[in-house]
Amino acid sequence: MARGRLYCWKALFIQLLLVFCLFCDALYAFAQLERLRKFKSAGLEVTDTPMVEIPAGEFIMGLDGMHALEDERPAHRVWLDAFAIDQYEVTTAQYAEFLSTGQQTPPWQWETVALSRHGDRPVIGVSWQDAEAYCRWKGKRLPTEAEWEKSARGADGRSYPWGNQAPTNQRANFALGARFRYDLILAPVASHPQGRSPFGLHHMAGNAYEWVQDWYAIDYYEGSPDRNPTGPEQGQFKVLRGGSWSDLPKYLLTYGRFKLPPDTRNSYTGFRCARSAAE
């Protein structure tokens, strides 16, 4: 009898805990919507990111030799059809507008975002699924890995978006350690003009790693298509590109590859969107 009563009390406690969690989730969601309303009422408009047209043609993807990691070899020529890609990383203000539709869970660390101060910073703490959902909501998609690399590297095989010179604080936001704060770490997405890519894109090195469309495979380059590659059909990890605010220069290389499980949310991962020319 006593054991039965204890079981009932446990069941009641679990039900109450679930109700409390649902209430907290609803309250949190309401608070986020209220923050967005105040942001807009302050006259701070959310603007769309300009897109840059990348013409059709070949470029060199990957690298040969001892300086390349195993998954970056071999260097190979890839043809890409024309496409467009966001000039800047997606910002917290833009992502807040997406959240106001009620379609998505807020990113990791979202409670630390003050939109009036951080609205021009890249959104971080988003999973691959979050990024893909945002791009789809905007009528876009995530860039393929090849599209991202061509946008960052151009057609001359450069090591960094701005050329072959070593990174500096004027060219990129990087090497800031491991402790994250929006106020001290992330740079406005339109900053660091000296670090722009050949096509005029900002922060293709540093600031935030960027999710791309492709699944990851260490040996994909060995047999990848030479026209419009889209990565393996399946995998355990998704590819990220560009390095982040916490990384050393060797992680900012245009051909550098990084991988994470697609449900990962952390302080150094964001994204930008792309669109096929025919869309």
Buried (B, 14 or more C-beta within 10 A) or exposed (E): EEEEEEEEEEEEEEEEEEEEEEEEEEEBBEEBBEBBEEBBEEEBEBEEBEBBEBEEEEBBBBBEEEEBBEBBBEBBEBBBBEBBBBBBBBBBBBBBBBBBEEEBBBBBBBEEBEBEEBBBBBBBBBBBBBBBBBBEBBEBBBBBBBBBBBBBBBEEBBBBBBEEEEBEBEBBBBBBEEEBEBEEBBBBBBBBEEBBBBBEBBBBBBBBBBBBBBBBBEEBBEEBEEEBBBBBEEBEBBBBBBBBBBBEBEBBBBBBBBBBEBEBBBBBBBBBBBBBEEE
